[in-house]
Every structure is written in structure tokens, then in C-alpha cells.
């Protein structure tokens, strides 16, 4: 058995990897059982008249599975990496905004997501849950009073949230982003809130949809259609000769202005980490609608970025800066205070995107019902030698930096193609 153990070790395997044994000529098996410990592979006993040499009492034939490298998961595997394969491997690792950041040699910081999220109900009750998880809405204080005017607790709220999440995901998968009108029949006739009401009667789920819209596009769910396009108002501030066609101007005239209000609150230490919190919150009540941990440990910069979006932001920004800042800090204390001591900040930076001279808005204006159906074709259409590139013209990630980068690539390809055409 000692020689068998050495053979297994030389093969890079152990006795636990043995899956079959064949004994030739029976002899006492006590030594065999001791060698196998508790492992019992399939065993066969074969009686033979003689073995290779008279002094050999028995022979053992062993079948073992040699361990390969530990199982690893990959998103993409390139087989046969010649020049084409190497280029493919290079490109698939770099999404457009990441590629741009690398080219510009920008420092990248991983956004923290470890720790718990605080979820605030409209009744002022708090739920502490794992980051990315659905809070247990069956607890009695959740949503006794919703922004929709209802006044009843919902014991199955968590299930309703999961239901509306699945419904939205299923609808998204059915849409062709390059043909939203043809594949999204009927969605442009309703606001998102109206569409959500056809899927669920849960007050909680409807409030969650509204909270998502505040966080993602900075407006209320009652202002946006089931599928929507974004069109900026830049065409109103630029004089075109010849003038832009009327259908392009309609995009700007009917856009609903989003309203995200960003606050970066800077502290001397990441106090939320000591309490096992992620620094993230989601609130039906406001004025803060969401926050995320955006600290940079390497530079000693500790700050949650807090958003007051949609109607919350519109109302808060009616006040002077000092009052806005006080409201934000008071809200942070109110939400996080029950879980940990909140120190005074060392600074607060605010950004009202709607007042930005160049971007005007973040993410972008969005369309009310009917506009996508009528004018979606105009979003990327050229006007003579004028090509339009902006994040709202992207097929993916409209309104975000990734969408801006890929729309720029599209516009560059259009211009190169136009310049390469024969001039007669």
C-alpha cells in the first residue's frame, strides 16, 4: 500500500480520487481497508491461478481521476488566439467608458457595496437590509401612508416588489432597442405609472417604481412613458441655417425636464462603516431619495453622494443654499442616527444639473406619452451636413457617460462614411 500511495502522489492525486479498485487473488484485506480510510470505491475481486512472481501475494489495479485546475468561470473564452483572437480578447475587456478612462490615464475607484442599506418608508419607519436586497415589507410599520394617498399596510409588499421587477425586466427583454416602436406596441400610450398599475395593485410596488425613476432619470413615474426617448433642448439655443425641420424641434418642445440634485457630503472618517453600513439609503419620504458610498480611501476622502431627485429636488432647490444644506444634513442625521453617531461634515459640495451652462440637465429630458411614436425617427437623423451625437441618441445607456461615448463613435463613423463617398 505504501507503493500505491507513492504512485497516487506522483500522479498528482489522492486516495479520495480513486473511483475503482481491482484485486487480483484474494488475500487479507485489512491493510487495504486501512489504506482507503473511510473511502469505499467500486471494488472487483478477480481470482487468478498465479501472479507474475511466486512471492507476490496479490496485485491491485487502481483507477483514479487526476485533478485538473480548480473550476473557474469566464464570461468570454478565446480559442486559438492569433491576431484576430488577441484583438477580440483585448476589446471585450474594455467597455467604452472604461476604455476612455484608461486612455486618459484616469484613476478609477471601486464603488463600495459591502454593508447594509437603510430603507425608509413614508411613515418614517426604517428597515436595515443587505445591499441589493428587498426589505421585508411584511413588518408592520412599512408604508402605512404612501405618496399615492393610500393609508394601509401591505403584508405582501415584498412579493409585489419582486413581481413588478420581473414585469419590467420581461418587458425590457421583449424590446428591440433599435426598433422600440415596432417591438413596444402600446407602451408609448401610457405613463410608466399607468403601465405599472396594469401589472399590480400594490401601493408599495407602485411607490418603488416611482423611487426607481427618481434615482435613474430624475423624474416621477407619472411623467414618463413605458418606453421613452430623451431629447435635449440644445437645438433651441443654436441657430441653424437652413432651419431644423419641425419634427426635430418637437423633440425639444415636448421634453420633460429631469431634476437630479447631487450633494457630496465630506467627512473626516467613514463613520458609517463602523456600524456595518454601506452608506446607501433609499427613501420614499425624502428629501434624500438615494445615497451611495463614493469615498476614496487612498486619498482620505470619505463622502456619501446623496441625491435629491425628481419632485423632491424641485421643491428643495427653491430655497437658498444654506437652507438646502441644512435640510440635507438633517436628513442624514435622521436616517443614519438610529444606527450610529453621525459627526459633523468638513464640507458639502452641491450640484444642480439643471443650472449647468453646458449640460443643462442630467440625465436628460424625457418624453411624455405619444412623442416617441411620432418622433423617434428624428433622434439620430442628419440635417444636411450636420450630424447629431449626444447621449440621448445612444441605443444603450441613454443619458449616461457610456451612452455619450458610443454615440460619439457612431457620429464619427457617419462622418467618415460621408467623407469617403464619391463626390460627383
C-alpha positions as CSV (number, residue, x, y, z in Angstrom):
1,X,0.0,0.0,0.0
2,X,2.9,2.3,0.6
3,X,4.0,2.0,-3.1
4,X,0.4,2.6,-4.2
5,X,0.3,5.8,-2.1
6,X,3.5,7.0,-3.8
7,X,2.1,6.3,-7.2
8,X,-1.0,8.3,-6.5
9,X,1.0,11.2,-5.2
10,X,3.3,11.2,-8.2
11,X,0.1,11.4,-10.4
12,X,-1.0,14.5,-8.5
13,X,-4.0,12.8,-6.9
14,X,-5.1,11.3,-3.6
15,X,-6.9,8.3,-2.4
16,X,-10.1,10.2,-2.4
17,X,-9.9,10.4,-6.2
18,X,-9.8,6.6,-6.6
19,X,-13.1,5.5,-8.1
20,X,-12.3,1.8,-8.9
21,X,-10.2,-1.0,-7.5
22,X,-9.5,-4.4,-8.9
23,X,-7.9,-7.0,-6.6
24,X,-6.2,-10.0,-8.2
25,X,-6.1,-13.0,-5.9
26,X,-7.7,-12.7,-2.6
27,X,-5.5,-12.2,0.5
28,X,-6.3,-10.5,3.8
29,X,-7.9,-7.1,3.0
30,X,-7.2,-5.4,6.4
31,X,-4.3,-3.5,5.1
32,X,-6.3,-2.3,2.1
33,X,-9.2,-1.0,4.2
34,X,-6.8,0.9,6.4
35,X,-5.2,2.5,3.4
36,X,-8.6,3.5,2.0
37,X,-9.7,5.0,5.3
38,X,-13.4,5.7,5.0
39,X,-13.3,5.9,1.2
40,X,-15.1,3.0,-0.5
41,X,-14.7,2.9,-4.3
42,X,-16.2,0.3,-6.5
43,X,-14.1,-2.9,-6.0
44,X,-13.7,-6.1,-8.0
45,X,-12.1,-9.3,-6.9
46,X,-10.5,-11.5,-9.6
47,X,-9.2,-15.0,-8.8
48,X,-6.2,-16.0,-10.9
49,X,-4.1,-19.2,-11.0
50,X,-0.8,-17.3,-10.4
51,X,0.7,-13.8,-10.5
52,X,3.8,-12.5,-12.1
53,X,6.1,-13.9,-9.4
54,X,5.6,-16.6,-6.7
55,X,6.5,-14.2,-3.9
56,X,3.8,-11.7,-4.9
57,X,0.7,-12.3,-2.8
58,X,-1.7,-10.1,-4.6
59,X,-1.9,-7.2,-7.1
60,X,-4.1,-4.1,-7.1
61,X,-5.3,-2.3,-10.2
62,X,-6.3,1.3,-9.3
63,X,-8.3,3.8,-11.4
64,X,-8.2,7.4,-10.2
65,X,-9.4,10.7,-11.7
66,X,-6.4,13.1,-11.7
67,X,-7.4,16.5,-10.5
68,X,-7.4,19.3,-13.0
69,X,-7.1,23.0,-12.2
70,X,-9.8,24.4,-10.0
71,X,-13.1,25.2,-11.8
72,X,-13.2,28.8,-12.9
73,X,-15.9,30.8,-14.6
74,X,-15.3,33.1,-17.5
75,X,-17.6,35.5,-19.5
76,X,-15.6,35.0,-22.7
77,X,-13.2,32.4,-23.9
78,X,-11.0,33.0,-26.9
79,X,-9.8,29.7,-28.5
80,X,-6.9,30.0,-30.9
81,X,-5.7,33.5,-30.1
82,X,-4.0,34.6,-33.3
83,X,-4.1,38.3,-34.2
84,X,-7.8,38.2,-34.5
85,X,-8.3,36.4,-31.2
86,X,-5.8,38.6,-29.4
87,X,-7.7,41.7,-30.7
88,X,-11.0,40.2,-29.6
89,X,-9.6,39.4,-26.2
90,X,-8.3,43.0,-25.9
91,X,-11.6,44.6,-26.9
92,X,-14.0,42.5,-24.8
93,X,-12.3,43.5,-21.6
94,X,-12.8,47.2,-22.2
95,X,-16.3,48.7,-22.3
96,X,-16.3,52.1,-23.9
97,X,-16.2,54.4,-20.8
98,X,-13.6,52.2,-19.2
99,X,-11.5,52.3,-22.4
100,X,-11.7,56.0,-22.4
101,X,-10.7,56.3,-18.7
102,X,-7.7,54.0,-19.4
103,X,-6.7,56.1,-22.5
104,X,-6.8,59.3,-20.4
105,X,-5.0,57.6,-17.5
106,X,-7.7,58.5,-15.1
107,X,-7.7,57.0,-11.6
108,X,-10.5,54.5,-11.1
109,X,-12.0,53.8,-7.7
110,X,-14.2,50.8,-7.0
111,X,-17.6,51.9,-5.5
112,X,-18.2,50.2,-2.2
113,X,-21.2,48.0,-1.8
114,X,-20.4,46.0,1.3
115,X,-22.5,46.6,4.4
116,X,-26.2,47.2,4.9
117,X,-28.6,49.6,3.1
118,X,-31.2,51.6,5.0
119,X,-34.6,51.7,3.5
120,X,-37.0,54.4,4.7
121,X,-40.8,54.1,4.5
122,X,-43.2,57.0,4.0
123,X,-44.4,56.5,7.6
124,X,-40.8,57.3,8.8
125,X,-40.0,53.7,9.7
126,X,-36.6,52.3,8.8
127,X,-35.5,48.9,7.5
128,X,-31.9,47.7,7.5
129,X,-31.2,45.2,4.8
130,X,-28.4,43.7,2.8
131,X,-27.1,45.9,-0.1
132,X,-29.2,45.0,-3.2
133,X,-31.8,43.0,-1.3
134,X,-35.6,43.7,-0.9
135,X,-36.6,44.8,2.6
136,X,-39.1,42.7,4.4
137,X,-42.3,44.8,3.8
138,X,-44.3,42.5,6.0
139,X,-43.1,44.2,9.1
140,X,-45.9,46.3,10.5
141,X,-44.6,49.8,10.1
142,X,-43.9,49.6,6.4
143,X,-45.8,52.1,4.2
144,X,-48.8,52.9,6.3
145,X,-49.1,56.0,4.2
146,X,-48.0,56.2,0.6
147,X,-47.5,59.2,-1.6
148,X,-50.4,57.9,-3.7
149,X,-52.8,58.9,-0.9
150,X,-53.5,55.4,0.5
151,X,-53.4,54.6,4.1
152,X,-53.0,50.8,4.6
153,X,-50.2,48.4,5.4
154,X,-49.5,45.7,2.8
155,X,-48.4,42.3,4.2
156,X,-47.3,41.0,0.8
157,X,-45.4,44.1,-0.3
158,X,-42.0,42.3,-0.7
159,X,-43.7,39.8,-3.1
160,X,-45.3,42.7,-5.0
161,X,-41.9,44.5,-5.4
162,X,-40.4,41.3,-6.9
163,X,-43.4,40.9,-9.2
164,X,-43.2,44.4,-10.7
165,X,-39.4,44.0,-11.0
166,X,-39.9,40.8,-13.1
167,X,-42.6,42.5,-15.2
168,X,-40.3,45.4,-16.0
169,X,-37.4,43.1,-16.8
170,X,-39.6,40.9,-19.1
171,X,-40.9,44.0,-21.0
172,X,-37.3,45.2,-21.4
173,X,-36.2,41.9,-22.9
174,X,-39.0,42.0,-25.4
175,X,-38.0,45.4,-26.7
176,X,-35.6,45.8,-29.6
177,X,-33.6,48.9,-28.6
178,X,-33.1,49.7,-32.3
179,X,-36.8,49.4,-33.0
180,X,-38.7,50.4,-29.8
181,X,-41.8,51.4,-31.7
182,X,-42.3,48.2,-33.6
183,X,-41.5,45.9,-30.6
184,X,-43.0,48.0,-27.8
185,X,-46.6,48.4,-29.1
186,X,-48.8,50.2,-26.6
187,X,-46.1,51.2,-24.2
188,X,-46.0,54.8,-25.5
189,X,-49.7,55.3,-24.8
190,X,-49.2,55.3,-21.0
191,X,-47.0,56.8,-18.4
192,X,-44.8,54.4,-16.6
193,X,-47.0,54.7,-13.5
194,X,-50.2,53.9,-15.5
195,X,-48.4,50.9,-17.1
196,X,-47.3,49.7,-13.7
197,X,-50.9,49.9,-12.4
198,X,-51.9,47.4,-15.2
199,X,-49.5,44.9,-13.6
200,X,-50.0,45.3,-9.9
201,X,-52.4,47.0,-7.5
202,X,-49.8,47.0,-4.7
203,X,-49.3,50.5,-3.4
204,X,-45.8,49.6,-2.3
205,X,-44.7,48.3,-5.7
206,X,-46.0,51.4,-7.3
207,X,-44.1,53.6,-4.9
208,X,-41.0,51.6,-5.6
209,X,-41.4,52.2,-9.3
210,X,-41.6,55.9,-8.6
211,X,-38.5,55.8,-6.4
212,X,-36.6,54.0,-9.2
213,X,-37.5,56.7,-11.7
214,X,-36.3,59.4,-9.3
215,X,-33.0,57.6,-8.9
216,X,-32.4,56.7,-12.6
217,X,-33.7,59.6,-14.6
218,X,-34.6,62.3,-12.0
219,X,-38.4,62.5,-12.6
220,X,-41.6,61.0,-11.4
221,X,-43.1,57.8,-12.8
222,X,-46.2,59.8,-13.8
223,X,-44.1,61.9,-16.2
224,X,-42.6,59.2,-18.3
225,X,-43.9,56.7,-20.8
226,X,-43.4,52.9,-20.7
227,X,-40.6,53.3,-23.2
228,X,-39.1,56.7,-23.7
229,X,-36.6,58.6,-25.6
230,X,-34.5,61.5,-24.3
231,X,-34.1,64.7,-26.3
232,X,-32.0,67.7,-25.2
233,X,-33.0,71.3,-25.7
234,X,-29.8,72.3,-27.3
235,X,-31.5,72.9,-30.7
236,X,-33.3,75.8,-29.1
237,X,-30.1,77.7,-28.3
238,X,-28.3,77.2,-31.7
239,X,-29.3,79.0,-34.9
240,X,-29.5,76.6,-37.8
241,X,-29.5,77.8,-41.5
242,X,-31.4,76.2,-43.1
243,X,-33.6,75.8,-40.1
244,X,-34.1,72.4,-38.4
245,X,-37.2,70.5,-39.6
246,X,-40.3,70.9,-37.4
247,X,-40.2,67.2,-36.3
248,X,-36.8,67.7,-34.7
249,X,-37.9,70.8,-32.8
250,X,-40.9,68.9,-31.5
251,X,-38.4,66.6,-29.5
252,X,-37.2,69.7,-27.6
253,X,-40.6,71.3,-27.2
254,X,-42.2,68.2,-25.6
255,X,-39.3,67.0,-23.4
256,X,-39.9,66.7,-19.7
257,X,-37.0,68.2,-17.7
258,X,-35.4,65.7,-15.3
259,X,-34.3,67.1,-12.0
260,X,-31.4,65.5,-10.2
261,X,-29.8,67.4,-7.3
262,X,-26.5,66.0,-6.2
263,X,-24.9,66.5,-2.8
264,X,-21.4,65.2,-1.8
265,X,-21.1,65.3,1.9
266,X,-17.4,65.1,3.1
267,X,-16.3,63.7,6.4
268,X,-13.0,63.1,8.2
269,X,-13.7,59.4,8.5
270,X,-16.1,56.8,7.0
271,X,-18.3,56.6,10.2
272,X,-21.0,54.5,8.5
273,X,-18.5,51.6,8.1
274,X,-18.1,51.2,11.8
275,X,-21.8,50.4,12.1
276,X,-21.7,47.8,9.3
277,X,-23.5,50.2,6.9
278,X,-22.8,50.7,3.2
279,X,-23.6,54.4,3.3
280,X,-26.5,53.7,0.9
281,X,-30.1,54.6,1.5
282,X,-33.4,54.5,-0.4
283,X,-36.3,56.7,0.8
284,X,-39.9,57.2,-0.2
285,X,-40.1,60.1,2.2
286,X,-37.2,62.4,1.2
287,X,-35.8,64.9,0.7
288,X,-32.9,62.4,0.1
289,X,-34.1,59.8,-2.3
290,X,-30.9,57.8,-2.6
291,X,-27.2,57.8,-1.5
292,X,-24.1,55.8,-2.2
293,X,-20.7,55.5,-0.7
294,X,-18.2,57.3,-3.0
295,X,-15.2,57.5,-0.7
296,X,-11.6,57.3,-1.9
297,X,-9.6,55.6,0.9
298,X,-6.3,56.2,-0.9
299,X,-6.8,59.9,-0.7
300,X,-8.5,60.1,2.6
301,X,-11.7,61.4,1.0
302,X,-14.7,60.0,2.8
303,X,-18.1,61.0,1.4
304,X,-21.5,59.6,0.6
305,X,-23.0,61.1,-2.5
306,X,-26.7,62.0,-1.8
307,X,-29.3,62.6,-4.4
308,X,-32.5,64.6,-4.0
309,X,-34.2,63.9,-7.3
310,X,-37.5,64.5,-9.1
311,X,-40.1,66.4,-7.2
312,X,-38.0,66.2,-4.0
313,X,-35.2,68.1,-5.8
314,X,-37.5,70.7,-7.4
315,X,-39.0,71.6,-4.1
316,X,-35.7,71.7,-2.2
317,X,-34.0,73.9,-4.7
318,X,-36.5,76.7,-4.2
319,X,-34.6,77.5,-1.0
320,X,-31.2,79.3,-0.6
321,X,-28.1,77.1,-0.4
322,X,-27.7,77.4,3.3
323,X,-31.2,76.1,3.9
324,X,-30.7,73.3,1.3
325,X,-27.5,72.2,3.1
326,X,-29.2,72.2,6.5
327,X,-32.1,70.1,5.1
328,X,-29.6,67.5,3.7
329,X,-27.6,67.2,6.8
330,X,-30.7,67.0,9.0
331,X,-32.0,64.2,6.8
332,X,-28.7,62.3,7.0
333,X,-28.8,62.5,10.8
334,X,-32.5,61.4,10.8
335,X,-31.9,58.3,8.6
336,X,-28.5,57.1,10.0
337,X,-28.8,58.5,13.5
338,X,-30.8,55.5,14.9
339,X,-27.9,53.2,13.9
340,X,-24.7,55.2,14.6
341,X,-23.4,58.6,15.7
342,X,-23.2,61.0,12.7
343,X,-20.4,63.5,13.1
344,X,-20.4,67.0,11.6
345,X,-19.1,67.1,8.0
346,X,-16.0,69.0,7.0
347,X,-17.5,70.1,3.7
348,X,-20.6,69.9,1.4
349,X,-20.4,70.1,-2.4
350,X,-23.7,70.6,-4.3
351,X,-24.6,70.3,-8.0
352,X,-27.9,71.4,-9.5
353,X,-27.6,69.9,-13.0
354,X,-30.4,71.9,-14.5
355,X,-28.4,75.1,-13.9
356,X,-25.3,73.8,-15.6
357,X,-24.3,76.0,-18.5
358,X,-23.3,73.2,-20.9
359,X,-25.1,70.0,-19.9
360,X,-28.3,71.8,-18.6
361,X,-29.6,68.5,-17.2
362,X,-28.7,65.1,-16.0
363,X,-29.7,62.6,-17.2
364,X,-31.8,64.2,-20.0
365,X,-35.3,65.4,-20.7
366,X,-37.7,62.6,-21.3
367,X,-40.8,62.2,-23.4
368,X,-44.5,62.2,-22.3
369,X,-46.9,59.7,-23.9
370,X,-47.1,59.7,-27.7
371,X,-43.9,61.6,-28.5
372,X,-41.7,58.5,-29.0
373,X,-44.1,57.1,-31.6
374,X,-44.2,60.3,-33.6
375,X,-40.6,61.5,-33.5
376,X,-38.3,58.6,-32.6
377,X,-37.1,58.5,-36.2
378,X,-35.7,62.1,-35.8
379,X,-33.5,61.4,-32.9
380,X,-30.4,60.4,-35.0
381,X,-31.4,61.8,-38.4
382,X,-28.8,64.1,-40.0
383,X,-29.7,67.6,-41.1
384,X,-27.7,68.3,-44.3
385,X,-24.1,68.1,-43.2
386,X,-25.0,68.3,-39.5
387,X,-24.7,65.0,-37.5
388,X,-26.1,64.8,-34.0
389,X,-24.2,63.0,-31.3
390,X,-25.2,63.1,-27.7
391,X,-26.0,60.6,-25.0
392,X,-29.8,60.7,-25.7
393,X,-29.1,59.4,-29.3
394,X,-27.4,56.3,-28.0
395,X,-29.1,52.9,-28.2
396,X,-27.6,51.8,-24.9
397,X,-27.3,53.7,-21.6
398,X,-29.1,56.8,-22.8
399,X,-28.4,59.8,-20.5
400,X,-25.2,58.3,-19.1
401,X,-21.5,58.6,-19.9
402,X,-21.3,55.3,-21.7
403,X,-24.1,56.4,-24.0
404,X,-22.3,59.6,-24.7
405,X,-19.1,57.8,-25.7
406,X,-20.8,55.3,-28.0
407,X,-22.9,58.0,-29.6
408,X,-19.7,59.9,-30.4
409,X,-18.3,56.7,-32.1
410,X,-21.5,56.4,-34.1
411,X,-21.3,60.0,-35.3
412,X,-17.6,59.7,-36.2
413,X,-18.4,56.6,-38.3
414,X,-21.2,58.5,-40.1
415,X,-18.9,61.4,-40.9
416,X,-16.1,59.1,-42.1
417,X,-18.6,57.3,-44.3
418,X,-19.9,60.6,-45.7
419,X,-16.4,61.9,-46.5
420,X,-15.4,58.6,-48.2
421,X,-18.3,58.7,-50.6
422,X,-17.5,59.8,-54.2
423,X,-18.1,63.5,-54.9
424,X,-19.7,64.0,-58.3
